[in-house]
């Protein structure tokens, strides 16, 4: 059975060492940065919705397509496929796999783009900064 330990302090580090010492032969240990928080995810979707409503430069995309465009612009793997109706749609991207730091970079990039295009945000600037 898989177990997860978040290394926040000495107790958690000690527990992780104990788990490794008790692990069966050929067990796998994976250490990774924490992925994005629910708060970051909520903030990102609110911002993408604001941009979608603002239609900067006349671009009429859904929040999902805006997300793919921003992730692609930051170098995250994205792909567009042709839909049954002949329109492209985004696939192959998951913000849930982003680390907290990567998600913060994405939110900052979205904010800078929106600010340059006079997007009216649905939450104050100081609240966005605390993501």
N, C-alpha and C positions, 0 to 999 in steps of 0.2 A: 504494500500500500504506500502510495506517495505521500510525503509529508513536506510541508513548507515551513520554513523558519525565516522570519524577517529580522535581519541583523540590525537591531536598533540599539543594542547595548551589550554589556559583558555577559549578562545572563543568557541572552539569545545565542551569543557566540559560543558559550560553554555548552549549551544544549546542542548546537549544531555539531560540535566536536564529539559529544557523546553519541549522537546519532550515527556519525561516521564510524566511530569505533565499534558500534553494535551492528553496522550494516552487513548484510550477507555478501558472500563472494560475488563479484561481477556487478555489484550495485552501481548505479550511475549517480553522480553528484553534479548538479548544475548550479552555478552561481551567476546571477544576472542582476542588472539594475532593475529597480522597480518600474513597472509599466505605468502609463498615465493614470491619473486619478479620475474618479467620477466627476469631481468638480471641474477638472480641466476639460473632460469630455463634454459636460453640459455647456461650459463657456464656449468651446469651439463650435458646437451646433447652434448656439444662439447667434454667434458672430456670422457663421455661414448663412443663416437665415436672414440676418440683417443685410448682408451683401446681396443675397439673391433678390430680396425685395427692392434694393436700391438700383439694380440693373446698371452697374457702372459700365460706361462706354457702350451702352445699349445691349450688353451681354445678358441674355435671359437664360440662366442656368439654374438647375435645382441646387439646393444645398449639397446634395451628394456629389454632383459634378464639380461644384466649386471646391469641395474637399479634395477630390482627385486632382484638380488643377493645381491647387496649392501644394499638395504633397509631391506632385511631379516637379513643380518649380523648385522645391527644396531637395530634390534628388532621390526621393523615395520611389520605389518601384511601383509604377502604375501602368495600366494597359487599357486601351479602349477597344471594344469589339463593335461590329456592326449589328444592330438590332434587327429583329424581324421586319420592322417597318422601314428599314434602311437608314435609321439614325444611329450614330455611335453612342455607346454607353460605357461608363467606366467599370472595370473589374480589376481584381488583383491588388487591392490596397486595403490595409486594415490599420486604422489609427490605434486600435486596441493593442497592437504590438509595439507601439512607440514607447520609449522610456519617458519618464517624467521630464527629463531635460529636452528630449526631442519634441515632446508635445508642447513644452513651453516655447521652443523655437518656432513651431508651427503657429501657435497662437500669436506670437509677436509678429510673424510674417503676415498673417491675416490682418492683424490690427494696422500694420504699416500700410498695407495695400488699401484697406478700407479708409484710413485717414487721408491718403493721397487722393482718393476718389470721393471724398466728402460723404461717406456712409454715416448715417445717423445710427448710432449704437443704441441697443435696447437696454444697456446697463452702463453706468458711469465709468469713465476711464480709470479711476483709481481702483475700482473693483476688478477690472480686467487685469490690472497690473499685479494683483495678488494671486493670480492663477498658479 
